[in-house]
Each structure stands twice: as C-alpha cells, then as structure tokens.
Amino acid sequence: MPTAAVKKTISLPAELAREAEEIARTEGKTLSAVIQEALRLSRAERLKREFSTVQNYWSRKAKERGVLTERALQRYLKK
C-alpha cells in the first residue's frame, strides 16, 4: 500500500534545477519523481558504503584472529 505523499518546499541551485527539469522532460517524469529517484539512489549508495565499512571492520577483526575461511570461523565459534 503506497504511503501518503508529504509536500515539501526545497531550494536548488539554478543549474541543478534546470538539469532536474531537463531530466524530467527527457524521461517523461514529473520533477517530483526525478527528485524522489535521486534521493532513493543516494540512500542506496549511502547504505552500501555503510555496509562496506561494517564488513571491512569485521573482516579485519577476523583476520586478526586468524579466521580466514568458513571452516576456521566454525572452529572459532565453537570455542
């Protein structure tokens, strides 16, 4: 079930506003849809970076403890 839209007023630099409007015209979308897509893509990229940061942290911790394979992880967890 779609969530209700919330209207917001935002300010954009003139060049960015023109670019967003051009994208909307070219893709046959509303300006609102273009901004929504940009925000979703930005959120997805941010989440990927956060996941990568967490993954790298735990990968380093595993290597520090000599856990380099799934089998080594299973042995470590049984301790």
Buried (B, 14 or more C-beta within 10 A) or exposed (E): EEEEEEEEEEEEEEEEEEEBEEBBEEEEBEBEEBBEEEEEEEEEEEEEEEEEEEEEEEEEEBEEEEBEEEEEEEEEEEE
